[in-house]
Amino acid sequence: MKLTLYHFESCRFCARVRAYIAEHHLDVPMKDIELNPTYCDELIAIGGKTQVPCLVIDGKPLYESLDIIDWLKNNLVS
């Protein structure tokens, strides 16, 4: 399963997801769309918008911080 979290540092919803990932020591690659415009372009190509946080799961976008945390909880945390 390939995961990538698109985010930016000052987004409070992104911070919620990053905190969950850190708390549970999950290995989820992260791409900050404000630091690298290429990541923003990737995000638009995947989901058609720049909404963050966005967890891309095997090429499919999942938005909304609480939905992302639920997915992580149900699929990665034991």
N, C-alpha and C positions, 0 to 999 in steps of 0.2 A: 504494500500500500504506500503510495507516494503522497506526502502531505506538505503543504506550504502555507504559512500564515502571512497574508499581506496586511500591513498595518502602518501606522505612523506614530511616532513617539508621544505626541501631545494629546492623542485621542484617548479619552477616559474609558471608552468601551474596549479599545484595544488593550489598554493597561489591565483591565479586568481579565482578559483572556491570557495575556502574558503572565500575569500573576498566578493564574491557575496552572499554566504550563510549568512555570518555575517551581511552584509548590509541590507538584507531583513529579518533578524531574523528568518531564516528557521531552523527547527528542523531536522537536518540530522546527524545521528550518523557517526562518522569518525573513521577510523582505519589506523594508521600509520604503514606501512609495514616495515619501518626501525627499529622502536622501538620494534616491536613484530614479530618475524619470523613466528609465527602461522598465523598472518594476511596475510603474503606473501603467505603461503601455501594455505590459503583460496582463495586468489585472483587467483592463478594458477588453482585451482580446478574449479573455476567459469568460467574463460575466457581463460584458457590455456596459459596465459602470465602474466608478472609482470608489464605491462604498467599502469602508473598512470598519471593523475587522472582517476579513474574508479568509476562511480556511478552504483551501483548494484540496479536495480529496480525489485522487486519481483523475485530475482534470476537471472535476465538477465543483463549482463554488457553493459554499455554505456561508451565509451572512448572519448577522445578529449575534452579539456576544454570548447571550444566554443559550442560544441554540448551539453555538460552537462548543461551549463548555459542556452542555449535555451530551453532544456527540463524543467529545473526548472522554467524558466520564463513562459512557456506555461502551466505548470501543477500545480505549487504551489504558484506562485505570483499572487495576484489579483489586 
